[in-house]
């Protein structure tokens, strides 16, 4: 059977995967987390989607229009996923704003400086990493901002009574909590090499790159990701306090 130095593809691989899915679902159910079925469906979707994506990428990487279309598809899915988490009304598409503003300039800078290649096989995974990071940051920041503005509406109104403008009053209440959306990216960057070896680093090593080359690639990915997520978080908070997301500014 074909294998790599990290994962061996053996006849027992499906058995191991099935056992892990069952374990995750049982723990979630018996532990009262309420996500037993979601664990199963998420794993099934991951298997189907990765299979389909692998086939599609193999086809589109050599065609620039197809690469652009695939990146736009990823962006659309990220927007919809974040939007339904933070805006339960028709304004879900606002989630696409922080994701685009966070991902677009960072990706453009990397391309303009020649840091990454213009080949589709490079652009697609880098764009996917940035979009995924901005999706997470937007979702976390949006949900925290919305929850704070709803639960602490009385404090917002008190700030308004003291003479604060609606935007400033809302910012005072929701920004500290929403800013926690950056904590995962900060922790990942701070502890890289000490706690974990992220995917880009491991992938480069498995591909035959030297540890130095792998380290440089991983550094670029982490710094770019942190910058993109910082932008996405700030924009998401701004949208929340302006009332574009559920629970926005009372003004």
PyMOL commands that set and color helices and strands:
alter all, ss='L'
color gray80, all
select helices_A, chain A and resi 13-30+36-60+64-86+90-112+120-151+153-161+166-191+199-206+211-241
alter helices_A, ss='H'
color red, helices_A
deselect
rebuild
show_as cartoon
